[in-house]
Amino acid sequence: MGITTAYMVPHPPFIIPEIGRGEDKKIQATIDAYEEIARRVGQDRPDTIVLISPHQTMYADYFHISPGEAASGDFRQFGAGQVRLEADYDTDFTELLCQFAVGENLRAGTLGEREKRLDHGTMVPLYFINRHWTNYRLVRVGLSGLSFAEHYRLGQYIQRTAEVLGRRTVLIGSGDLSHRLREDGPYGYREEGPKYDRKIMEVMGKGTFSKLLEFSEAFCEKAGECGHRSFIILAGALDGYQVCGECLSYEGPFGVGYGICAYKICDRDSNRKFLEQYEEKERIRLQELRAKEDAYVKLARSTIETYVRTGKIMEVPEGLCPKLYDRRAGVFVSLKKGGSLRGCIGTIEAVQPFVAAEIIQNAVSACSKDPRFSPVEADELEQLTISVDVLGETEKIYDLEELDVKRYGVIVTRGFRRGLLLPNLDGVDTVEEQIAIAKQKAGIGAHEDAELERFEVVRHF
């Protein structure tokens, strides 16, 4: 016994009749597909439903799994407070899942709950399911800012938990697709929107889950997707099994994509261990990149490895490239893991006597003092990609036409508030976006005036 079926579903609240009030008829195919999967869940009679929702508590470096005995919620924020749902939690499942995750150094658990009430990403699927089956206990899982691979791992532990406990389990991956399908949609139109929806429906419809790990995070962000990480956890929960996949519906009439797919678990299949395959490809890719690293990046890597393993800051070594000793400059050290940012700290102007010392200082800070992330641990070192940006001189500018998002970084200043954004970053395509992000980092309001400076960098890989 374990996971028997899994479903990819959207969560538009207006498919609830009390909310849609007739508008729901415009996506009747989605409603019909929802009714079908609810009927199937009723036939399956699961002991446990594991539901993954993007709208549950979310942290950058931690998966939140809802604690407690039970929870309830309603649709009051959508004008239908009378529609209320309650669910008892499967506490044994939650406890064992957390044990597996912690035992394998995956940051997941029941700490940090910010909102006990059920979210709409959970309630919309349960609204339909509860009409056909209510004798289940719920496990409610949130997403994180961790890499796609870490989401897949969490899915693997969900599978293991269901099998160890002998629970007859149904898994629901809740998530809308792109929110950028039309100009009159909630986030306007971007070409990545419909492109994402075509790709994700092909992947999910065929069950070719290995390709989920190959989507770039920048592409997903530009597409304005909601559920990609939910779908990866679903894929991880089906790891090593042959699945019979079926696409039940796809619609996007309001500028948001809604897709529904169903999966029935078949025999074990060692060829479908997609995370192992992905990690082997990544291992080879990272080895090749590491062999090509220049002196700047090698110094940063050596600094990070020394600090993480010993807690000591290395001395500036002898025999480096002369350019590392004979000039002063601001330096940024950036770390990525699995395509996701893992730390980035730097100095706009030099504070050390030469570039090598600047790299060492900022490499230590990037791996241990970036407030957005927990400190890098030793078992992550082989998975890191590192870049070093050496900043050129800054110059004030007075017209946005003097900026080029690929060539120049930007510094915004208002009083004592100052923010910087490097050039040529994934997902930042316009000068306006570049300035907006720099202002946000500085705590400067979007509509507040700010002085602008530009600079060029030499990026070392």
C-alpha positions, 0 to 999 in steps of 0.5 A: 500500500502507498500512493495509488493515484495522483492529480495535477489540478488548478485552484481558481476560486470562481469554479466554486458556484457560490463564488463564480455565480455564473462566470464559472461556466466559462471554464466548464471543461475545468469543472467537468475534469474536477468532477471526474477526478473527485469521482475517482478519488471517491472510488479509490477511498484513500486513507490519506490525501497529501495536498501540495499548495503554493498558497500554504506557508512558504519560506525561502529555505524550508518546506512547511508541513502543517502541524496540529490535529485539524484545520478549517477554512472558508472562502470569505476573502472571495465573498463566500464565507458561508462555504466552509471546509474542515479537515483532520490531519494525518499526524502520524504521516506528518511526523514520519515525513518530517523524520525522513526529511530531517534524517536526509538533511532536507529542511522541512518540518512543522515549525513556523506556521503563519496561518492555520486556516486552510488556504484556497489552494487546498480548499478548491480541490477538497471542495470537489473531493468532499462531495464524493469522499470524506473519510480521509486525513489530510497532510498539507505541504507547502513549497519553498524557494529551494531548488527544483531538485530539493522539491523532487526529494521531498516528493520521494520522502512522501512516497516512502512515508506512505509505503512505510505506514501502509497508507492508501494515499492520494496525492494532489499537486495544486497549482495554476499554470501561467498568469501571463497569457493575455494582456487583460489577464492579471499580470498582462502578457509575456511570450513565455506564458503560453510557451510555458503552458504548452510545455508543461501540459506536454510534460505532465500529460505524457508523464515525462517528469524528468523534463520538469527539472530542466525548466529554468527558474528564469523561464518559469518566473517570466511565465508567471507560473504558480504550480511548477514546484507542486508538480515537481513534488508530485513527480518525486512522489511517483519516482521509480514507478511507471505511471499511466498519465492522462490529460483531462483538460486545459483552459486559459480564457481569463489569462491564467492557465488551468490544467488537470492531469491524472496518474495511476500508479503501475509497476516499479520502473528503475528507468524512471528514477529521474532525480538520480539521472538529473543529478548525474548529469549535473555532477558531470556538468559541474565538474566540467565548469569547475575545470574551467574556473579562472583564478578569481573563482578558484580563490572564491571557491577555496575561501568558501570550502576552507571557511565552511569546513574549518570556520577559518578565514584563509590568508591571501595566498601567494602566487596568484594572478598579478591582477589580484594584487595590483588593484582595488575594486568592489567585488560581488561573489554569487553562489548558485545551487541547482540553478537557484541563488544560494548567496550573494554579497559584495561591496560597491567600493573597495574596502580591502587593500587589493582585489584578492582580499576583497574576494576572500572577504565577500566569499565568506559573507556570501556563504555565511552571512546573506540574511536571505539564506542559511549558511552553506553546509559542507555537503553542498560545496560540490553542488555550488556554482560560483561567479565573481563580479569585479566592479568598474568605476561608477558614474552618475546618469540622468537619463534611463537611455544611458542604461543597458540592462545587459552591459551596466549595473545600476546603483540607486540612492535616496538619502542614506538608502542605497541599492545595487543590482548587477548587470546581465542577470537571469530574469531581468530584461528591462532597465525598468525592472532593474531599477525597480529591484534595486529600489526594493533592495534599498527600501526606496519606494517604487514611486520615490525619486532616486539618484542613478549611477551605472557601472560595468563589471568583469564577470568571472566564472 
